[in-house]
Amino acid sequence: MDIDQLLKQVTPEIHQRMKAAIETGKWPDGSPVSEQQRENCLQLVIAWDARNLPEQERTGWLPPKPANKNRTADTEQPLRVLDRDKD
């Protein structure tokens, strides 16, 4: 089964159960979620969110940082790599 077929079968209720399993580490019946199951659920939740929810409601979405008009040139400096073998 490919991801498109799988996502078509995921209902909002299944989506919520998977999110709860990721957050709590337990399935609704109380059994533990394995690390592999958690990874698979997270991938499925992210993919489902991308197809079904507005950007602001998706798992992991963060609002953009406001522009800092007070930023000065001396707060950002290029990275310098020092070669310890050269003196």
Buried (B, 14 or more C-beta within 10 A) or exposed (E): EEEEEEBEEBEEEEBEBBBBBBEEEEBEEEEEBEEEBBEBBBEBBEBBBEEEBEEEEBBEEEEEEEEEEEEEEEEEEEEEEEEEEEE
